[in-house]
Amino acid sequence: METNLLSSRKTTYIYKLWAVMKWSLLRHKYLLPTFSLAQAVLSIAIIYGMALFLPEITEENAIYLSAGALSLDIIAVGCVLAPQIINESKLNGIFIYQRTLPVSRSSILLGDIIIWEIAAIPGIVIGCITATIRFDICLDISILSCLVFLLAQFTTICIGFCIAYWFPTNVMALVTQIIMIGGLLFSPITYPVERLPEWTIYIYQTLPFVPISNLIRTVLFHTNTIYLYDILNVFIWTLITYVLSLWALSKKE
């Protein structure tokens, strides 16, 4: 009896999750392809554009630019594009409407996260192809690398949702731009950490973006072993921002 009840609840949860995902797809059916295209253009721009600033493309430079472009793609989707759409839903009333739906708040949150993960896939694929063509390097696409990509996407999307849910519009826009500009220009994502002042390293190791890029670079190019600190850092940020996002969806006005 209890087993049948639990099975029925799981089936109902999955059905409602699927319904929320379909509803999200219908709402974003024009935006998601556009964002996927923008992500692909960003990958090509970083790999080809930033290579122009280097007098010579060494193997190390190629690896950092390739993995960095993929990392910045994921950050752009999760921490810049997704918060803008969430903020728009707050302004036009969809956010409030979502909270009245007869589904669990975790279904709403997971449904949106899955949709944004799917939206990021074309840009990641194009980034991998571009890196292979531009630098003539081999990427190790394996089950482990796919899991790392999914974890990186999940983490950045949770961070983006948390920013959008808890900050007002003007602050949200500022925070997302700081993340993107900081990641593109001032973070050791597209270049080695040794080029930065020592005191900045502690800041970047506390934030999740450099550990994410470390994981992606390691699984794709086997440049180093996977550090436990990077995994713990990413998991902690994921847990905190997911809980905060769920809290924002669940709290009463």
Secondary structure, DSSP 8 states (H G I E B T S, - for coil): -HHHHHHHHHHHHHHHHHHHHHHHHHHTTTHHHHHHHHHHHHHHIIIIIGGGG-SS--HHHHHHHHHHHHHHHHHHIIIIIHHHHHHHHHHTTHHHHHTTSSS-HHHHHHHHHHHHHHHHHHHHHHHHHHHHHHH-------HHHHHHHHHHHHHHHHHHHHHHHHS-HHHHHHHHHHHHHIIIIISTTSS-GGGS-HHHHHHHHHSSHHHHHHHHHHHHH--S---HHHHHHHHHHHHHHHHHHHHHHHS--
